[in-house]
Amino acid sequence: MSSEKAQFRAVADRSRCCGYGLCAAVCPSIYKLDADGLVYLDDDPVPPELEEDAREGAAACPAEAIWLEPITPE
């Protein structure tokens, strides 16, 4: 068993985003807002030091449009 911590990426269903911006208020390093106020993400793994903030930002979304999923090695 590996002692390495799993890596995660944030996923957003932009069709469900209502533009409240709570995710970006909680974790602006991960969750960005476009000109229309809708969330977008860089396609990068969430840095381990930001994982807790990223989870809190996802949980703050009233539309449940954001979640974290593990990155599985290919």
JOKAWO-V297360 format. One record per run of one state. SS is the DSSP state (A for helix, B for strand, O for the rest). FROM is the first residue (numbers start at 1). TO is the last residue. Records with the same first field share a line. If there is no record, write none. Layout:
SS = FROM-TO  FROM-TO
This chain:
O = 1-7  13-21  27-31  34-38  41-45  47-47  60-65  71-74
B = 8-12  32-33  39-40  46-46  66-70
A = 22-26  48-59
